[in-house]
Structures are given as C-alpha cells and as structure tokens.
C-alpha cells in the first residue's frame, strides 16, 4: 500500500495558524476515525499530538487540533511558535493487509 | 512514569539477522500492545507490525511478512523484534511504540510512548 499523502513542506510565521493535510482513500482515512498525528524533532522519537482524529492526549497544547472530512484528515497548529518547527506525520488504521499506514511526512518551517 | 528503553546500536552484514529489544518500565507489557516502526536515514516513518497485549497475536506489514518476528517476554517485561535476511536498505532507526488505548479501553491504532530508537546499519 502507498503511504498517506501529505505536503512535503509548509511554513508560517510566529503567531499564525497552519494546516497540514493527510489524504487517503475511502478504504482507509475515509472509513475509520483512527487517524493520529505525530511531531518529530531532529534526532528525537516521534510524539503523539492527536489520536482518533480530534482527541489530544494529556499534556498536549490546545494549539494543536485535528479534523477529518471525507478521505482527508487535517492537523491545525494555531499560534505558531519557533519550537513547532519539526516534521509532522499522520497515521491511520487502514484495516487490510498492512493495518497501519503513515503519511510521508511534512516539514514545518516557522519563518 | 511509563517508558520504553531499547537496546543499543548494531551493525550487521547483508544476509544476517538482527534482534532489537524494548524493555517496558512503569507499566505492565500485558496491558498494551507494542508496535515496531522504522525510519530510514532522511526518510519517513514506516510501520512494521504489532503484537497484541492479551494474546501475543502478531500482525505484520505485508512488506515484512516472512522476514520479521515480534515477540514479548512477560517475565522481563520486554518486547523483541527480529528481522532476517538483512539488506542494505534495512539500515534505519527502529522504534518500539506502545499502542494507545482510549478512555473506554479500546485500541486506537495510535502510539503514545516511544522507545529512544535503535540505529541498525547493514553493511558489508
């Protein structure tokens, strides 16, 4: 199976909001509310930001929010801060032979 | 505080096997499944498979079937991932990650605790 589709890069200025999309198909993202998002800084392990499309684990800032429409999930980061500069990955349960797929990743630059 | 601590970096020759360990502390491995995710240099995350907490049942990504085995040792609270017939493109950082459950106790296919990663280099 192909990875979920994310833009390679996005950028924003401090204080602005940005949205990262994650596009799958009606068989994966469109069929299950099991999309999660991860932040990864260079040389570090990923950290979960969002699970089950919209839920934030305890300790995650409410500047991070998730949503889904049809076959596309989205991560919105509001009030951009310098420390938000990182790689972001979506992930979804896809239900068939390889049950979990990650997106290709999006590099966020805070200008 | 729950955490996962992985074994150290390794160098293997093509055709050989590798085995990475992932020791859980602060929680019982039997309460959550464990997934394995790898990341080649400069590349994205790739899910390899998981082992469930309650039955030890494994599900592997199609790409790795026949070449990977995931196990747990509940006596030491440690998970293991063995990959065989190594190739140069298996060089990557390998992560173990805890499968996350929601407020109702259902698995979410998300991963809330990650090991620090184990760098494996496959080179002759």
Interface residues (C-beta under 8 A of the other chain):
Chain A: X1 X3 X32 X34 X36 X38 X40 X45 X46 X47 X48 X51 X52 X55 X57 X89 X91 X92 X93 X97 X98 X99 X100 X101 X102 X103 X104 X105
Chain B: X35 X37 X44 X45 X46 X47 X50 X59 X61 X62 X63 X95 X97 X100 X102 X108 X109 X110 X111 X112 X114 X115 X116 X117
